Amino acid sequence: MPMSERCDARPSEPPSRRTGISATLAANEALERKRREGVPVLPMAFGEAGLPVHPALRRELADAAGRNGYGPVAGSPELRAAAAGYWTRRGLPTDPELVVAGPGSKALLFGLLLIIGGEVAVPQPSWVSYAAQAALTGAGALFVPTRPDEGGVPDPELLAEAVRAARRRGRDVRSVVATLPDNPTGRLAGESTVRRLCEVARELDLLIISDEIYRDLVHASDETVSSPALFAPERTVVTTALSKHLAAGGWRLGVARLPEGAAGRALRADLLGTASEIWSCAPAPIQRAAAYAFSEPPELVEHVDRSRRLHAAVAGAVAARFTAAGCRVPAPQASFYVYPDFAPVADRLAEQGVRTGAELAELLLDRYGVGTLPGSAFGEPAPALRLRVATSLLYGESDEQRLAALEAEDPVELPWIARSLDRLERVLSEVTAAEPVPAGAALSAVG
Ligand SMILES: Cc1ncc(COP(=O)(O)O)c(C=O)c1O
């Protein structure tokens, strides 16, 4: 197949800098409307960790509430030292001078894309915001398919082909994103793929942005993340945040680890310049709590461990429901996402007028109150019948239920989680049934 058919060959016109509200946030709002209309909903669109903040972290934040000065643009020395320790314990020795904190890793990623400039190669599929941010910078994204079941890393051979072809057409591709582990697929690319990515990045002089926000949520405790920073330290930026493993997305705190050497120092100076003009510094009280979090006291390590096990149990149970309904589902390896492909039941969907991922997500939302996101939100072609299903908002509607889920030996047996799984099973068997159910007789009528 020629390259142009495999990779998203966008025109060399600059992309529009206008962007609508992020797909995840929009789906969340649509689901909220359904809920207000009294429709029983299964909220599986929004990638929020769905767990309460640990009491020790709350205490740290409360104690730091009096910190009202701006502080250094790069973040407080205590936070940078703690983040450096966090990475060092993961086999990435880190100089605190090369750590920059910001209000969420999303803001840091955007700052990085702005200063690196040029187009960015991103995995297809990949997290909704990379391509949207690349469009906002005015340069745009080059989607490169991943290897089968190795979501998060553009197939290195296709990357080399795509970047060379794009450059021949006068396009200026300067960086590549890897998501390890991945959102939307819940998969973790293997070491050999990451090594090859690094070789290709070196050959083509690409900077690597390794988004490792789900690093601590790999389901199997003996499986490790191979960061590109191990194999191409001179050209890899690593980002992470408090949002996922510590379920504190709303606190808005992320950190970036810049490469060593002259290039890394120049990047740091530019990032600080950009940060100083946009956010000045990350919120000071949150920085204090983040320093505590990245120092990894035993109670937080245990908490993250429990969260990891809960995410694994529920993602596994949700994946099993999709598999039973005839979908092809890459086994979830990390985070709280499942990425089923309805291609094997495409004929049955077509009988119901569903021919695209977006139509499938719409059917599930409108008829059943099941919120998901279509693969097209992640850069997949419209006809791909793939959905990103986030499983973590099934843990409960109150902190009490979510804590019980965290404590439970077998969380999928808890009545409210079991009910959601049963409902999902019934919805999926109806949607993929050989005899389509007439709209009026659908499950939505009975809740
Ligand atoms: C892959 C990935 N990267 C980055 C982010 C942004 O996280 P934050 O800005 O909360 O640090 C998210 C959030 O959904 C994500 O899924």
PDBQT file of the ligand as one rigid body, heavy atoms in Angstrom, charges set to zero:
ROOT
HETATM    1  C1  LIG A 501      -2.105  10.601  27.121  1.00  0.00    +0.000 C 
HETATM    2  C2  LIG A 501      -2.414  11.819  27.937  1.00  0.00    +0.000 A 
HETATM    3  N1  LIG A 501      -1.494  12.772  28.048  1.00  0.00    +0.000 NA
HETATM    4  C3  LIG A 501      -1.721  13.883  28.749  1.00  0.00    +0.000 A 
HETATM    5  C4  LIG A 501      -2.930  14.099  29.388  1.00  0.00    +0.000 A 
HETATM    6  C5  LIG A 501      -3.130  15.408  30.103  1.00  0.00    +0.000 C 
HETATM    7  O1  LIG A 501      -3.052  15.309  31.440  1.00  0.00    +0.000 OA
HETATM    8  P1  LIG A 501      -2.870  16.563  32.415  1.00  0.00    +0.000 P 
HETATM    9  O2  LIG A 501      -2.938  17.821  31.627  1.00  0.00    +0.000 OA
HETATM   10  O3  LIG A 501      -3.988  16.438  33.383  1.00  0.00    +0.000 OA
HETATM   11  O4  LIG A 501      -1.522  16.380  33.037  1.00  0.00    +0.000 OA
HETATM   12  C6  LIG A 501      -3.917  13.125  29.315  1.00  0.00    +0.000 A 
HETATM   13  C7  LIG A 501      -5.230  13.325  29.953  1.00  0.00    +0.000 C 
HETATM   14  O5  LIG A 501      -6.227  12.766  29.605  1.00  0.00    +0.000 OA
HETATM   15  C8  LIG A 501      -3.659  11.947  28.573  1.00  0.00    +0.000 A 
HETATM   16  O6  LIG A 501      -4.568  10.964  28.476  1.00  0.00    +0.000 OA
ENDROOT
TORSDOF 0
